[in-house]
């Protein structure tokens, strides 16, 4: 994108890889689920204690719904990434990363299932603690009767006070009934969500198995590649040794040719024949000649060193 496009406020062209986006969404979802499940477990452990209030039940309900939604979204993104890995050509590292994400998702989903079952058991066994208003269980005759010595204003206040107490009692009964209904609804929602998570977990188990097969194939290919590489390297080393050995033989066969011109001197052959008393082969003569030349050179070198010293 050019600088003019930025100044004009044109939207940036998206060049991000959709398969990479799906994998990143899965990783983010797993992190969110893991964090929310930790909070959910703390709330579940509070059920049945003095801190178990309607407010805590409401918070538990919202946390459970949030986790369920993130689980659904993450499962959809994981399926998208897996299908893309099968349809298109992606790197082996990408497939391995997606397979690891699937296993991580499976692990955090197991923890959520355990917390769900524990929440269902405790919400069924315990009711939230409701702070009830202190109401008089009975009234004495003097309290109920409106004394004649009371003024009209006092009698009106007393009657209104009794009426408010009756209304408060009715409201408490209605509130308790609402709490019971909400509790039953919450238990039903937990059971429904447990069923949904179980279905997701089954699909995830199949996906993890498929991803494991892919990883095994990749591992076999990598091992085969390593074996082929090692075999090729061994063959190259063997070829290098063979070539070096052949080169040494060629040099050895060519070395006598450097002394061969000496064989053209009849004096050398005659000298050898006179010295040892019989005629020697040409090859032996060449070898002896080369050795004598080397000895002669060494003698000259020693003489020069002595003279210089």
C-alpha positions as CSV (number, residue, x, y, z in Angstrom):
1,X,0.0,0.0,0.0
2,X,1.3,3.4,-0.9
3,X,1.5,6.4,1.4
4,X,-1.2,8.1,-0.7
5,X,-3.6,5.3,0.1
6,X,-2.9,5.7,3.8
7,X,-3.6,9.4,3.6
8,X,-6.8,8.8,1.7
9,X,-8.0,6.4,4.3
10,X,-8.3,3.5,2.0
11,X,-8.6,0.1,3.7
12,X,-5.5,-2.0,3.9
13,X,-5.5,-5.0,1.7
14,X,-5.5,-8.2,3.7
15,X,-2.6,-10.5,2.9
16,X,-2.9,-12.7,5.9
17,X,-3.1,-16.5,5.4
18,X,-6.6,-17.7,6.4
19,X,-5.2,-21.0,7.5
20,X,-2.8,-19.2,9.8
21,X,-5.7,-17.1,11.1
22,X,-7.7,-20.2,12.0
23,X,-4.8,-21.7,13.9
24,X,-4.2,-18.5,15.8
25,X,-8.0,-18.3,16.6
26,X,-7.8,-21.8,18.0
27,X,-4.8,-21.0,20.2
28,X,-6.5,-17.9,21.5
29,X,-9.7,-19.8,22.2
30,X,-7.8,-22.5,24.1
31,X,-6.2,-19.8,26.3
32,X,-9.6,-18.1,27.0
33,X,-11.2,-21.5,27.8
34,X,-8.3,-22.4,30.1
35,X,-8.6,-19.1,32.0
36,X,-12.4,-19.3,32.2
37,X,-12.4,-22.9,33.4
38,X,-10.1,-21.9,36.3
39,X,-12.6,-19.3,37.4
40,X,-15.5,-21.7,36.9
41,X,-13.8,-24.3,39.1
42,X,-13.3,-21.8,41.9
43,X,-17.0,-20.9,41.7
44,X,-18.0,-24.5,41.8
45,X,-15.9,-25.1,44.8
46,X,-17.9,-22.4,46.6
47,X,-21.2,-24.2,46.1
48,X,-22.6,-25.5,49.4
49,X,-20.6,-23.1,51.5
50,X,-21.8,-19.9,53.3
51,X,-20.7,-17.9,50.3
52,X,-23.1,-19.8,48.0
53,X,-25.6,-17.0,47.2
54,X,-27.9,-16.2,44.3
55,X,-25.3,-13.7,43.1
56,X,-22.7,-16.5,43.0
57,X,-25.1,-18.8,41.1
58,X,-25.7,-16.0,38.6
59,X,-22.0,-15.5,38.1
60,X,-21.5,-19.3,37.7
61,X,-24.3,-19.4,35.1
62,X,-22.7,-16.6,33.0
63,X,-19.3,-18.1,33.2
64,X,-20.6,-21.5,32.1
65,X,-22.4,-19.9,29.1
66,X,-19.3,-18.0,28.1
67,X,-17.2,-21.1,28.2
68,X,-19.7,-23.0,26.1
69,X,-19.8,-20.3,23.4
70,X,-15.9,-20.1,23.2
71,X,-15.8,-24.0,23.0
72,X,-18.2,-23.9,20.0
73,X,-16.2,-21.2,18.3
74,X,-12.9,-22.9,18.9
75,X,-14.2,-26.2,17.7
76,X,-15.4,-24.6,14.5
77,X,-12.0,-22.9,13.9
78,X,-10.2,-26.2,14.6
79,X,-12.3,-28.0,12.0
80,X,-11.6,-25.3,9.5
81,X,-7.8,-25.5,10.1
82,X,-7.9,-29.3,9.8
83,X,-9.9,-29.3,6.6
84,X,-7.5,-26.8,5.1
85,X,-4.6,-29.0,6.0
86,X,-6.2,-31.9,4.1
87,X,-7.3,-29.9,1.1
88,X,-4.3,-27.7,0.4
89,X,-0.5,-28.1,0.4
90,X,0.7,-26.9,3.8
91,X,4.1,-27.4,5.5
92,X,4.7,-30.3,7.8
93,X,5.3,-27.9,10.7
94,X,1.8,-26.3,10.1
95,X,0.2,-29.8,10.4
96,X,2.1,-30.6,13.5
97,X,1.1,-27.3,15.1
98,X,-2.6,-27.9,14.3
99,X,-2.3,-31.4,15.7
100,X,-0.8,-30.1,19.0
101,X,-3.6,-27.5,19.2
102,X,-6.2,-30.2,18.9
103,X,-4.6,-32.2,21.7
104,X,-4.4,-29.0,23.9
105,X,-8.1,-28.3,23.2
106,X,-9.0,-31.8,24.1
107,X,-7.1,-31.5,27.4
108,X,-8.8,-28.3,28.5
109,X,-12.2,-29.6,27.4
110,X,-11.7,-32.6,29.7
111,X,-11.1,-30.2,32.6
112,X,-14.3,-28.3,31.7
113,X,-16.3,-31.6,31.6
114,X,-15.1,-32.5,35.1
115,X,-16.1,-29.1,36.4
116,X,-19.5,-29.3,34.7
117,X,-20.3,-32.6,36.4
118,X,-19.2,-31.4,39.8
119,X,-21.3,-28.2,39.3
120,X,-24.4,-30.3,38.4
121,X,-24.0,-32.5,41.5
122,X,-23.5,-29.5,43.9
123,X,-26.3,-27.4,42.4
124,X,-28.6,-30.3,42.8
125,X,-27.5,-31.0,46.4
126,X,-27.4,-27.5,47.7
127,X,-29.6,-24.5,47.6
128,X,-28.2,-20.9,47.6
129,X,-28.2,-19.2,50.9
130,X,-30.8,-16.4,51.1
131,X,-30.7,-13.9,53.9
132,X,-34.2,-13.9,55.3
133,X,-35.8,-10.9,57.0
134,X,-36.5,-11.4,60.7
135,X,-40.2,-11.6,61.0
136,X,-42.2,-12.1,64.2
137,X,-43.6,-15.6,64.2
138,X,-46.6,-14.6,66.3
139,X,-48.1,-11.6,67.9
140,X,-49.4,-11.2,71.3
141,X,-52.9,-10.1,71.9
142,X,-51.8,-6.7,73.0
143,X,-49.8,-6.3,69.8
144,X,-52.5,-7.4,67.5
145,X,-55.3,-5.4,69.2
146,X,-55.4,-1.8,68.5
147,X,-55.6,-0.1,71.9
148,X,-58.3,2.4,72.4
149,X,-55.8,4.7,74.1
150,X,-53.9,5.0,70.8
151,X,-54.4,8.1,68.7
152,X,-55.7,7.7,65.2
153,X,-52.3,8.4,63.8
154,X,-50.6,5.8,65.9
155,X,-53.3,3.2,65.0
156,X,-52.8,3.9,61.3
157,X,-49.0,3.5,61.6
158,X,-49.4,0.2,63.5
159,X,-51.8,-1.1,60.8
160,X,-49.4,0.0,58.0
161,X,-46.5,-1.7,59.8
162,X,-48.4,-5.0,60.0
163,X,-49.4,-4.7,56.3
164,X,-45.7,-4.2,55.3
165,X,-44.7,-7.2,57.3
166,X,-47.3,-9.4,55.5
167,X,-46.2,-8.0,52.1
168,X,-42.6,-8.8,53.0
169,X,-43.5,-12.3,53.9
170,X,-45.3,-12.7,50.6
171,X,-42.4,-11.3,48.7
172,X,-40.0,-13.7,50.5
173,X,-42.2,-16.7,49.6
174,X,-42.3,-15.5,46.0
175,X,-38.5,-14.9,46.0
176,X,-37.9,-18.4,47.3
177,X,-40.1,-19.9,44.6
178,X,-38.2,-17.9,42.0
179,X,-34.9,-19.2,43.4
180,X,-36.2,-22.8,43.1
181,X,-37.3,-22.2,39.6
182,X,-34.0,-20.6,38.6
183,X,-32.2,-23.5,40.3
184,X,-34.1,-26.1,38.3
185,X,-33.6,-24.1,35.1
186,X,-29.8,-23.9,35.9
187,X,-29.6,-27.6,36.4
188,X,-31.4,-28.2,33.1
189,X,-29.0,-25.9,31.3
190,X,-26.0,-27.7,32.8
191,X,-27.3,-31.0,31.6
192,X,-28.0,-29.6,28.1
193,X,-24.5,-28.0,28.0
194,X,-22.9,-31.3,29.2
195,X,-24.5,-33.1,26.2
196,X,-23.3,-30.4,23.8
197,X,-19.7,-30.6,25.1
198,X,-19.8,-34.4,25.0
199,X,-20.7,-34.2,21.3
200,X,-17.9,-31.7,20.6
201,X,-15.5,-34.0,22.5
202,X,-16.5,-37.0,20.4
203,X,-15.8,-35.1,17.2
204,X,-12.6,-33.8,18.7
205,X,-11.4,-37.3,19.5
206,X,-11.9,-38.3,15.8
207,X,-10.0,-35.2,14.7
208,X,-7.1,-35.9,17.1
209,X,-6.9,-39.4,15.8
210,X,-6.7,-38.2,12.2
211,X,-4.1,-35.6,13.2
212,X,-2.1,-38.3,14.9
213,X,-2.1,-40.3,11.7
214,X,-0.9,-37.3,9.8
215,X,1.9,-36.8,12.3
216,X,2.9,-40.4,12.1
217,X,3.1,-40.2,8.3
218,X,5.2,-37.0,8.5
219,X,7.5,-38.7,11.1
220,X,7.9,-41.7,8.8
221,X,8.7,-39.4,5.9
222,X,11.2,-37.5,7.9
223,X,12.9,-40.7,9.1
224,X,13.0,-42.0,5.5
225,X,14.5,-38.7,4.4
226,X,17.1,-38.9,7.1
227,X,18.0,-42.5,6.2
228,X,18.2,-41.6,2.5
229,X,20.4,-38.6,3.3
230,X,22.7,-40.7,5.4
231,X,22.9,-43.4,2.7
232,X,23.7,-40.8,0.1
233,X,26.4,-39.2,2.3
234,X,27.9,-42.7,2.8
235,X,28.0,-43.3,-0.9
236,X,29.6,-40.0,-1.6
237,X,32.3,-40.7,1.0
238,X,32.9,-44.1,-0.5
239,X,33.1,-42.6,-4.0
240,X,35.6,-40.0,-2.7
241,X,37.8,-42.6,-1.2
242,X,37.7,-44.7,-4.4
243,X,38.6,-41.7,-6.5
244,X,41.5,-40.8,-4.2
245,X,42.8,-44.4,-4.3
246,X,42.6,-44.4,-8.1
247,X,44.4,-41.1,-8.3
248,X,47.2,-42.5,-6.1
249,X,47.6,-45.5,-8.4
250,X,47.8,-43.2,-11.5
251,X,50.5,-41.1,-9.8
252,X,52.4,-44.2,-8.9
253,X,52.4,-45.5,-12.5
254,X,53.4,-42.1,-13.9
255,X,56.3,-41.5,-11.5
256,X,58.8,-43.8,-13.3
257,X,58.2,-42.0,-16.6
258,X,60.0,-38.9,-15.1
259,X,63.2,-41.0,-14.9
260,X,62.6,-42.9,-18.1
261,X,64.7,-40.6,-20.3
262,X,67.7,-41.8,-18.4
263,X,67.3,-45.2,-20.0
264,X,68.4,-43.6,-23.3
265,X,71.9,-43.2,-22.0
266,X,73.9,-46.4,-22.8
267,X,76.5,-45.4,-20.3
268,X,74.2,-46.0,-17.4
269,X,73.1,-49.4,-18.6
270,X,76.7,-50.4,-19.4
271,X,77.8,-49.2,-16.0
272,X,75.2,-51.3,-14.2
273,X,76.0,-54.3,-16.4
274,X,79.7,-54.0,-15.6
275,X,79.1,-53.4,-11.9
276,X,76.8,-56.4,-11.2
277,X,78.1,-58.7,-14.0
278,X,74.8,-59.3,-15.9
279,X,72.3,-57.3,-17.9
280,X,69.4,-55.8,-15.9
281,X,65.9,-55.1,-17.1
282,X,65.0,-51.6,-18.2
283,X,62.5,-51.0,-15.3
284,X,65.1,-52.1,-12.7
285,X,67.7,-49.9,-14.3
286,X,65.3,-46.9,-14.2
287,X,64.6,-47.5,-10.5
288,X,68.2,-47.9,-9.6
289,X,69.1,-44.7,-11.5
290,X,66.4,-42.7,-9.7
291,X,67.7,-44.0,-6.4
292,X,71.3,-43.1,-7.2
293,X,70.2,-39.6,-8.3
294,X,68.5,-39.1,-4.9
295,X,71.6,-40.3,-3.0
296,X,73.8,-38.1,-5.1
297,X,71.6,-35.1,-4.3
298,X,71.7,-35.8,-0.6
299,X,75.5,-36.1,-0.7
300,X,75.8,-32.8,-2.5
301,X,73.4,-31.2,0.0
302,X,75.5,-32.4,2.9
303,X,78.7,-31.1,1.3
304,X,77.2,-27.7,0.8
305,X,76.1,-27.6,4.4
306,X,79.5,-28.5,5.6
307,X,81.2,-25.9,3.4
308,X,78.9,-23.2,4.5
309,X,79.3,-24.1,8.2
